[in-house]
Amino acid sequence: MQQKEWIDKTNEIADTLESQARRRCSEEIEKAKAYCEGYTQGVEDYARAMRSNIYRFVNKENINESK
């Protein structure tokens, strides 16, 4: 192999590795975003349910106390 061929091959390998790294990074970022969005939605759902149950419990206690 001539010097230019070695350099061309090295550049080709480097480009391929960089491309693969960018693609994998994008995939991992998308996975992390999806996880975060799902987790956030779960926390919001939990908080909503807890507020609703607390409100019902407190109102039920207030009704029972007034009897």
Secondary structure, DSSP 4 states (H G I P E B T S, - for coil): --HHHHHHHHHHHHHHHHHHHHHHHHHHHHHHHHHHHHHHHHHHHHHHHHHHHHHHHHHHHHHHHT-
